[in-house]
Amino acid sequence: MRNLGFALLLLGMASCSSIKEEADQKPNIIFILADDLGYNELGCYGQEIIRTPNIDKLAAEGMRFTQHYSGSPVCAPSRSVLMTGLHTGHTFTRDNREIKPEGQAPIPDSALTIAEVLKKQGYTTAAMGKWGLGFPGSEGDPNNQGFDLFFGYNCQRHAHNHYPKYLWRNDEKIMLEGNDRTLYGEQYSQDLFTEEALKFIEDNKDTSFFLFLPLIIPHVSIQVPDESLMEYKDIIEETPYDHHPYYLEHPYPHAGYAAMVTHMDKAVGTIMDQLNKLGLDENTIVIFASDNGPTYARVGGADSEFFNSAEPFRGLKGSVYEGGIRVPMIIRWPGKVRAARVSDHVSYFPDFFQTLAELGGVEENYTTDGISFLPEILRNGDQHEHEYLYWEFPAYGGQQAIRYGLWKGVRQGLFKDPSAPLELYNLQDDIGETKDLASENPELVQLLDSLLKASRVPSQLFPFEALDNH
């Protein structure tokens, strides 16, 4: 009996230890960020031409957000907002700015990224794809901003070709045999990112990891392996387009674009299969989003009108109207997030810092412009709402925007007219932002103007004279 009691005691201790280990284990986090993918370019958001079965499955098994916004209408500032939790009135990078010979203006060492915070919590961190927040060796280099491993394009301009001559693995330039930055090559960057991601997951299956995948699909140039192109070639109607000389011209631009998105979707499926194979599925939260709205056909053949990429919104990439900043966002976490849920919670990129920090067990309070939406996805408490969301963009004529409840305020053409009036739209009744109601709501316009002024501090590197001097 004494032996039996001792055995039961040991069993109980082992059971308690197992429970404690399970409770102490932080969830793995995978954040997949598409590049220039429109709100309506996924099947689960209404796309009728491009096939995205694996991402649609994420939505079917998880939660799809209908009112989620990116940090900015273009690449670098949107990523800066995502990484720092600070909106474009406060974050360091507020526009795209290249630094020769390769890279973008670096976020400073003083900037705190979510990768740094999670790494401090014991997470192994990696990023594969496009960085765009600091040239190699700078303060903004991903290895200096919390990532243990970086593999991909440091520079956004370099990322305009999907068959690059080289990619970076940390501080090492990896030459890619068979690629010469023409329309075709032997090593497709998306496939290399997928392979690297699978290896990282395998290598870190016994620890908590944060895997950031800022992919470059479907950003032009239009390039895709032939096996994916053949799924759409001669099936989708092709029409001539005015090709911008900066990007490579594809002989089948509609088929090529659709094939790129489907090829990315296959990568998502491969990553999900890896999680299942390694038994990591239930302890891994997977997030999918896009960095901004879809681009213009005249830029490089990405025909957003043909695919209804931004429907039902106004504007495309580079615009603070809904089409430039409202993006798809999906979260899957089996056993935690109820399947096939649709949320109309209003959220945007600054919220990810607080949400992921809370997921990682961070107890320290950080000053950001975001609000954790963990209560919304877990349905385990009261979800706090933003009083308003803010954007500014010192490009494309100079723009500013605010989302206040059901209302959207937009200021355009600020370079020419720093006193440009605020346009006002009721998004509940006018999702396409077609009817300006500013003249009918002077008190609301006055309130929003005051919030716009209070929501920013000037930036020396990204001056916005129309706002800085008024």
C-alpha positions, 0 to 999 in steps of 0.5 A: 500500500505504501508503494501504491501511495508513493506511485500515486503521489508521483503520478499526481506530481507528474500530472501537476507538472504537466499542467503547469508546463501547459499553462506556462507554454506561451502560444506560438504566433505566425503573422502572414502579411500579404503585400498590396492584397485588396480587401476583396481578393480572397474568396472568403471576402467575395472574390469570384475569379482568384482561388484562395482555398487555404486562406478561406479555410483559415476563415472557416476555422477561425475569425474574419474581420470586416472592419480592420485597417492597415497602418498606412496606404503604402508599404514602409509606414504600414510596417512601421505602425505594425511593428511599433504599435504607433499610428502614422502621427507618432510612428517613425516611418511615415512614407516610403523613403529609399536609402542608397545603395539598398534599403529604406530609412531605418527606424531608430534603436529607440523604437520598440518593436513587438519582436523585441518585446516577445523576444524578451518574453522568451520567444524565438523570433524570425522574419521572412519576406520584405523588411523595408525598415532599415538598410543592412547593418543600420539601427533598423536592420531586423536583427537590431529590431528583435529578430533572431533570424531574417531571411528575405529582401531588406529593400523594398525596391529590390523586392519589386522582382520575385526572382532576385539575384540574392536575398539576405540571411541576417548579414549574409548575402545569399546569391541565388543561382539561375536568377538574373532579375528578369521575368523568369528564373530558377528560384522563386522568392515566395518558395524560398520564404516558405521553405525557410518558414517550414525549417524555422517551425521544425527547428523551434517546435519545442519552444515558443516562437514568433514567425513574421512572414511579410510576403511580397505577393501580389506586389508587382512585378507580375511573376509566377512559376509556370505551374501556377500560371497554367491554372489560369492561362487561357481561362481568364480574359486578357486585355492590353494595358498601359505598362509602366516601364519601371516594372517587368511586363507579363504576357498574361497579366490577369492570369499571372496576377491571379496565379500569384495570389493562388501560389501564395495561398498554397504556401499558407496551406503548406505552413498549416500542414506543417503545424498539424504534422508537428502537433503545434496546431492548437497552440499556434495562433495564425494571423493573415492580413494585408499591408494596404490596399491593391495597386493600379493597373497602370503601375505594373499590370495589377488590374484591380478594376478587373478583379474588383479588388477593392470592392465596395470601397473607394480608392486604391493603394496610396489613398486614405479612402477605404480602398487604400487602408481597409484590409482583410484580416483573419485569425485562427486559433483552434480551441480558442477562437470559435470557427466561422466567426465574423467580427465587425470590431473596428481595429487597425495595425497599432492594435497588434502590438498590444494584442500580441504582447498580451498573448505573450504574457507581457505584464509591462505597460507600453505606450502605444496607439493600440488597444488589445483585441484579445477579448474580442477574439477569445470572447472572455471579457469586455472589448474596449473600443477606439474613440477614433482611428488616425492616419496621415500620409505625406505623399500622393498630394498630402492626406489625412484621415480619421475614423470616428464611430460610423463617421469617416473624415478625409482631407486631400490635396494638403500639399496644394492647400494646407487648409483643405476642408474635411470631407465627411462620410457616413460609412454605415449608409455610404460605404463607398464614400460618395456623399460628402456630408460635411456641410450638414454636420459643422459641429462634428467637422469641428470635433474631428478637426480638433482630433486630427490636430491633437493626434500627431507630432511633427517628424524631422525625417518625414516633414508634412509642412501642411500639418506641421505649420498649421 
